[in-house]
């Protein structure tokens, strides 16, 4: 069993979730397609409904939401489009990304840009979370565009 599937299985068991054949299929799909880029939730829904025709949309979306709450997937919303990617770092769930606007490749950023200079501007506020993503072109896409 690949380490990433093993880690997701461990997280589910630690949180009293059963590893059903549907959850396993969803995790395998995510590991195969959403490890280095975000995948639209509708793509996951399409895959699951083809694999398990009697599975409801609500069950699929509930599992994606549970996976996000457990840190198995990372979620992003742009406009009315929700997408997820498989957790790239189970040891450090708090991290940020560079996302290629052309191919969708995701590069994990090791440092957090939330600085004391920013938080000092929030007099009396308590920061409970934040998201930070940088968009642009990855080296492969830059080379492709320049050739």
N, C-alpha and C positions, 0 to 999 in steps of 0.2 A: 504494500500500500504506500503510495507516495506520501512524503512527510506532510505536505500541505493538507491532504485529505485526513491524515492521521490527526493533525492538530485540530482541524474542524470537528472531527469525531469526538476528540477529547473535550473540547469546549461544550459541545452539545450534551455529552454525558455528565459533565460537571454541573450543568445547569438543569439536570433532570429531563432532558429531551431524549426521546428514542431515536435511534438511527433507522428510520424507515427506508424502504427501497426508493421512495420518492425523494426524500431528503438526500439520500446518497447520490441519486441521479442528478439532482440539482447541484450538489457540491462538485461532482465530477464535471458537469457542464461548465460551472464557474471556473474550475481549475484549468480546464481545457481552453476556454475562450476569454476569460476575464481576469487573468493574472496580471497582465501588463497593460491593460486598457479597460476603460469603463464600457459596459455593455448595457444597452437599453433593457429595461425591465420587460418590455413587450417581447423582446427576443427570447428571454428566459421563459416567459409565459407560452410563447409559440412552441418552443422545444418541449416543455413539460406537457402541454396539451397533446402534442403528437405522440410523445412517449407513453403518457397515461391519459387516454382520451376521456375517461370519466372524472378526471381531477378538475375541480372547479377553479375559476380565476381567483376567488377569494382565498382558497387554500394556498395557492401559489404565492399570492401577494402577502398573505400572512406569514408564510415561511421566509420570504425575503425580508420582511420587516423584523421577524425574530432573529434572523441571521445578522441583520444590521445592529440590532440591540445587543447581541452577544459579541459583536466585533468580528464576526466571520467574514462579513463583507463591509465595504466602505460604500457609502451612498452619496450621490450628488444629484441635484435637480437644476436643470437649466430651462427656464420657461416652464412649459408643461411637460417636459421630458425628464423622466426619472431614469437614472442608470446606476449600476453598481459594479464594483470590481471585487475580486477575491482579496481578502486582507493580505497585504504584502509583508507585513511585519507583526506577527502575533506577540512578539516580545515588547514592542513599542507601538501600541495602537495610536498614540498621539503623534502624528507626523503629517507632512504636507506634500503636495505634488506639483510637478511641472507636467502639463498635459499638452501634447502636440495637437494643434488645431487642425492639422491635415490628416494624419493617420490615427490619432487617438492614443498613441503610445504614452504611457505614464512612467515618469521617473520620480522615485521617492526622494524627497529632500530630508536630509538628516537633521538640520537645524530648524528651530522654530523662530519665525520672524517677529513674534509678538514680543516687543521690547518694553523695557520700563518707560521709555519715552512715550510710547503709545498709551500704556495703561495709566501713566501719570495725568493724561488728558481726561481721564474718566473719573473725576473727583466724586468720591462717595459710592462709586459703582463697584460691584463685585462681578468680575468676569467668571462665568461658569463654563465657557467653551468658546471655540472659534474655529473657523475654516479659513484656509489660505491656499489658493491655487494660483499657479502662474501658467499662462497660456502662451504658446508660440509655436515654433517649428523645431522638431528634433533634428539632430545632425543628418540623419538619412534623408529627411524631407528637404532640408536646406540644400543638400547636395543634389537631390532630384530636381529642385527648382532652378538651381544654378547651371544645370547641364542641358 
